[in-house]
Amino acid sequence: HGQLFIVATPIGNLEDITARALRVLAEVDVIAAEDTRHSAKLMQHFSINTPLIACHDHNERDLAERLIARMQGGDSVALISDAGTPLISDPGYHLVRQVREAGLKVVPVPGACAMVAALSAAGLPSDRFAFEGFLPAKSAGRQARLAALAEDERTLIFYEAPHRLLESLKDMQAAFGEQRQAVLARELTKTFETLHGAPLAELVAWVAADSNQQRGECAVLVAPWQRPEGEESLDAHTLKVLDALLAELP
Ligand code: SAM
């Protein structure tokens, strides 16, 4: 049986493709790509002639069945997305799940991923982090999501569309406070790469004052919530007992 390779491609700088990725992409029988026209350019750059077929959110389940049949016939398949690692805020989850359920092998071929690149250079705690992907597009949904994360003790990582960056940063400032440290990671690995860290209020002002910062591809990282000095930390069970006892007090 053939295998399904999940192949990371660059997030900007073409030098970030790995030697293994190039070999696998050249050797497989077919490459499932999020946008075949976009990926055709990448393949052309590396002189790879493997046929491309489209794999996007709307055809992923049907495509999975067709690819599984081909893999059972011995063909091997690579999945790529427009940039970075497939399945990370990109299509592929249904394909991977169905292929694994069919008892076929899925092999990761790791490489560039914007959130890992951003975290590795942001200077925020990296021992525990939460990747939140894209926030809801509408402000009510976005504010609700941010409120739920306000006391998270992990570094938070968000992907954002450039035209929503300023609005999202303002909502983060409202949810997390003006003083919470954050880092804007923009155009990583490209000519105008920027990693700018500041308290949220300053970051909002900085982005608002410079429209160049509202262009290109960006991720936002937010420092973990810190318990205010002197505030005791009680676990959920203790708090429940305390609540029950308090309710009994005259
Ligand atoms: N699969 C990709 C990965 O591994 O990072 C992410 C795909 S997602 C559809 C695209 C988002 O990733 C962008 O809106 C941006 O938030 C982030 N992103 C991608 N490339 C980036 C870059 N070069 N610099 C900063 N953020 C980037």
Residues whose N, C-alpha, C, O or C-beta is under 5 A from the ligand:
A	BS01	SAM	I11 G12 A83 G84 T85 P86 I88 S89 D90 A112 C113 A114 M115 Y159 E160 A161 A185 R186 E187 L188 E217 C218 A219
